[in-house]
Amino acid sequence: MTATPTILVTGGTGTLGSHVVPLLREAGCTVRVLTRNARPAGDGVEYVTGDLLKGEGVEEAVAGAGTVLHLAGGPKGDDEATRNLVRAAQRAGVRHLVYISVVGADRIPLGYFRAKLDAERAVAESGLPWTTLRAAQFHDLALKVVQSMAKLPVVPAPGGLLWQPVDAREVAARLVELALGEPAGRVPDLTGPKLYGLAELAQGYLKARGKSRLTLPVRMPGKVGRAYRAGENLTLEGATVGERTWEDFLAERVGAARVG
């Protein structure tokens, strides 16, 4: 029997990776995870210690991998980390490089989005067969944001700022589908099924917690504010749309916490 080519997952222990890795194993894939913190192999998954931003352990992680699923990301440095990964993947002869980016990478004038766009370019210009998926913000991120907002006596309501949060498990399933398929270049964005104002997300969280807060309208200034008010962080046409809503997520996550 021919051995299954290894799939390397960067960011395999994060929010998204923790859903992707089990799905790959269920599909019968040989999985390797690049992680900054050493950990023993388990559940059929090999772990290689390294740091993409520093370029440490990347060659070892990529060696023998047929497909690389690049999920690792942070508040800054995603472009340089991706370039380090691309160079190692080129030398290793990787046959498919799959990258997860963010909706609005080419339209929101913030450093995080610019780094994502530069990372997309590094993948597309690598000479390797590639696939890139842009996704909206995860429910998990929305939860962190609104938990912070809910600590305030009054919840700020930025006018015209909308999110279309998507469930990380649906993004994970789509990425696994893409990784196991043929390289497809830039594929349709993946978004959640509903649009929400930021204050609306916060009020939904408070309601799930059995609490309430007053809201205060505020205006986001500058180029960033104009971009968000223009909906540059959204994909309203041509996207793949998930099924799980913010309310579904809250019922599961916050409801379970209240019961517990």
Number of C-alpha atoms within 10 A of each C-alpha: 3 4 7 11 13 18 25 28 27 28 23 24 20 14 17 23 22 15 19 26 25 18 18 22 14 8 11 11 19 18 24 23 25 26 23 17 11 11 11 8 12 8 8 13 17 17 23 23 16 21 18 23 18 11 17 14 17 24 17 15 25 29 16 16 22 18 24 27 25 23 22 22 20 11 9 15 16 23 22 18 20 27 21 20 25 26 16 20 26 15 11 16 15 22 16 24 27 25 26 22 22 22 23 23 23 17 17 20 17 12 13 18 22 19 23 26 20 18 24 27 14 19 26 19 12 16 10 17 18 24 24 25 22 23 28 23 21 22 24 18 14 19 19 10 14 20 14 11 20 19 10 11 11 13 23 18 20 19 17 18 22 22 23 26 27 28 25 25 20 20 24 23 16 16 24 18 13 21 22 14 11 13 18 15 16 15 14 16 22 26 29 27 16 16 18 15 16 22 23 17 23 26 21 19 24 19 13 17 15 9 11 17 16 12 16 12 10 12 14 16 8 8 12 15 18 17 18 22 17 13 18 20 23 23 21 14 9 9 16 17 20 19 14 18 18 26 15 13 17 22 16 11 14 17 14 10 11 11 6 6
